[in-house]
Amino acid sequence: MVAFCVDIILRILTWILIIQAILSWFVGPFRGRASGAIAQIYSGISFFTYPITWPARAILAKVNTGPMDFSLFLTVLFLIAIREIVLRIA
């Protein structure tokens, strides 16, 4: 039962991070004009996911990745790994 709940929570977090990455494609180039719903959704998701992605940002700050931000990708990989470990243990 606990493994099922952890699985659902980690899947939801993974999808939220994927949605944030996709929305960043639309908000990034149009920062001045993106004051509508997409920017508000992106801002809300970013506020929610910042504590989750912060460790990955701290790790990647030591590596020169140029203009690309791989923290969402690294966080998604970490969540998938944790989910797999929890499901194999249970």
PyMOL commands that set and color helices and strands:
alter all, ss='L'
color gray80, all
select helices_A, chain A and resi 2-27+37-60+71-89
alter helices_A, ss='H'
color red, helices_A
deselect
rebuild
show_as cartoon
